């Protein structure tokens, strides 16, 4: 068996995010068309971008997909992304979010739940395969598919940029901008993922807005 890609999954350990992980993995196993390798790193903190660099440097497949624990794949998500994959291309997909926190303008606002226990998986999967809109724009910085060697040759993520109190920095934004400046491409596949929006963070899990639909 030859895997089509390696899925990179850094996981921040805490009870709420562990509940996300169970749904994340179940959706990936049920809704991924192609064979894939899964590389997961479960931590209690540290430099996210250094961890991702290290994970990508260790894989053997031609392509990888960078994923997050609080992202739930729609049926057949990987096939449209593989169709667009190339050494000079980052392939993003269409991220669907409930609006629990501020949203990127390229993402789709649709509330299928704001916690693992309220996620309407059946509703999301039906919507994503029938009525979902196709927005414009580059898309968000995760999940995306990329050529492994191209990522490494580009130097990976910068690991010394100042970040917020959760440890997130503009490293992914900087990487995408530098990628475009080198004459490379970013294409968006008609492929859907539901995102609980920073649910890895305990303060987000406990916020009252998580029980309110907008």
C-alpha positions in Angstrom: 0.0 0.0 0.0 1.2 3.5 -0.9 -0.4 6.3 1.0 -1.5 9.3 -0.9 -0.4 11.7 1.9 0.5 12.0 5.5 -2.0 13.8 7.8 -0.1 15.9 10.4 -2.1 16.3 13.6 -0.6 18.2 16.6 -2.9 17.7 19.6 -3.0 19.9 22.7 -4.0 17.6 25.6 -6.9 18.7 27.8 -10.3 17.0 28.4 -12.3 19.3 26.1 -9.9 19.0 23.3 -9.6 15.2 23.8 -13.4 15.1 23.1 -12.7 16.9 19.9 -10.0 14.5 18.9 -12.4 11.5 19.1 -14.8 13.2 16.6 -11.9 14.5 14.4 -10.4 11.0 14.0 -13.8 9.3 13.5 -14.7 11.8 10.7 -11.3 11.3 9.1 -11.5 7.5 9.1 -15.1 7.5 7.8 -14.8 10.4 5.3 -11.4 10.1 3.7 -11.3 8.4 0.3 -7.6 7.7 -0.2 -5.2 5.7 1.9 -3.2 8.0 4.2 -0.6 7.9 7.0 -1.4 9.6 10.3 1.3 11.3 12.3 0.0 12.7 15.6 1.9 14.5 18.4 0.0 14.8 21.7 1.5 17.5 24.0 0.7 19.7 26.9 2.1 22.8 25.3 5.3 24.1 23.6 6.0 25.7 20.3 3.4 24.6 17.9 5.3 25.7 14.8 8.5 23.9 15.8 6.5 20.8 16.5 4.9 20.9 13.0 8.2 21.5 11.3 9.6 18.5 13.1 6.7 16.3 12.2 6.8 17.2 8.5 10.5 16.6 8.4 10.0 13.1 9.5 7.4 11.9 6.9 8.0 9.9 3.7 5.0 10.6 1.6 5.1 13.1 -1.3 2.3 15.2 0.2 1.1 16.1 3.6 -2.1 17.7 5.1 -1.8 19.9 8.1 -4.8 19.4 10.3 -6.2 20.6 13.7 -8.0 18.6 16.4 -11.1 20.8 16.4 -11.7 20.3 12.6 -14.1 17.7 11.4 -13.9 16.5 7.8 -16.8 16.2 5.4 -17.3 13.1 3.2 -14.8 12.9 0.4 -12.8 15.9 1.5 -9.4 14.7 0.3 -10.2 13.8 -3.3 -10.7 17.4 -4.6 -7.6 18.5 -2.7 -5.4 15.8 -4.3 -6.7 16.8 -7.8 -5.2 20.2 -7.3 -2.0 19.1 -5.5 1.4 20.1 -7.2 4.9 20.9 -6.0 4.3 24.6 -6.5 0.8 24.7 -5.0 -0.7 25.0 -1.5 -4.2 23.5 -1.6 -6.7 24.9 1.0 -10.3 23.9 1.5 -13.5 25.5 2.6 -13.7 26.0 6.3 -17.1 26.2 7.9 -17.4 27.9 11.3 -20.2 28.7 13.8 -19.0 32.2 14.6 -18.1 31.5 18.2 -15.1 33.9 17.7 -14.2 36.2 14.9 -14.1 34.6 11.5 -11.8 35.0 8.5 -13.6 36.6 5.6 -12.9 33.6 3.3 -14.7 31.1 5.7 -18.4 30.1 5.6 -20.6 31.0 8.6 -22.9 28.1 9.4 -23.6 26.9 12.9 -23.6 23.1 13.3 -22.7 23.3 17.0 -20.0 25.0 19.1 -18.9 22.1 21.3 -18.0 18.5 20.6 -21.2 17.3 22.4 -23.4 19.6 20.3 -21.8 19.1 16.9 -24.5 18.1 14.4 -22.4 15.8 12.3 -25.2 14.3 10.3 -26.5 17.8 9.5 -23.1 19.1 8.5 -22.3 16.1 6.3 -25.6 16.4 4.4 -25.2 20.1 3.9 -21.5 19.8 2.8 -22.4 17.3 0.1 -25.6 19.0 -1.2 -26.2 22.7 -0.4 -22.9 24.2 0.6 -21.8 27.4 -1.0 -18.5 27.9 -2.8 -16.9 31.1 -1.6 -14.0 33.1 -3.2 -10.6 33.8 -1.7 -7.6 31.7 -0.7 -9.1 30.1 2.3 -7.8 29.7 5.8 -4.3 28.5 6.8 -5.4 25.1 8.1 -6.2 22.5 6.8 -4.1 22.5 3.7 -2.3 20.1 1.5 1.2 20.7 0.3 4.2 19.0 -1.3 6.5 17.8 1.5 9.8 18.6 -0.2 8.6 22.1 -1.2 7.6 22.9 2.4 11.0 21.8 3.7 12.9 23.6 0.8 10.9 26.8 1.7 12.3 26.6 5.2 9.1 25.6 7.1 7.5 27.8 9.7 9.4 30.5 11.5 9.5 29.6 15.1 10.7 32.8 16.8 7.8 35.2 15.9 6.0 36.8 18.9 2.7 35.1 19.6 -0.5 35.5 21.7 -1.0 34.0 25.2 -2.2 30.8 23.5 1.1 30.4 21.6 -0.3 31.2 18.2 1.9 33.5 16.0 1.7 34.8 12.5 4.0 32.1 11.3 1.4 30.5 8.9 0.5 33.9 7.5 4.1 34.7 6.9 4.7 31.4 5.2 1.8 31.8 2.8 2.8 35.3 1.9 6.4 34.3 1.2 5.2 31.3 -0.8 3.2 33.7 -3.1 6.1 36.1 -3.4 8.3 33.3 -4.8 5.8 32.9 -7.7 4.0 29.8 -6.3 0.3 29.2 -6.1 -2.5 28.8 -3.6 -5.6 27.1 -4.9 -8.8 26.3 -3.0 -10.6 22.9 -3.5 -14.3 22.4 -3.2 -13.8 20.4 0.0 -15.4 21.1 3.4 -14.3 21.0 7.0 -16.2 22.1 10.1 -14.1 24.1 12.6 -15.0 24.7 16.3 -12.6 27.6 16.4 -9.8 27.4 18.9 -11.5 24.7 20.9 -8.1 23.5 22.0 -8.0 26.3 24.5 -9.7 25.8 27.8 -10.9 29.4 28.1 -12.7 29.0 24.8 -14.3 25.7 25.9 -15.7 27.3 29.0 -17.0 30.6 27.4 -20.8 31.1 27.7 -21.0 31.9 23.9 -20.3 28.2 23.3 -23.9 27.5 24.2 -25.4 30.2 22.0 -26.2 29.9 18.3 -26.1 32.9 16.1 
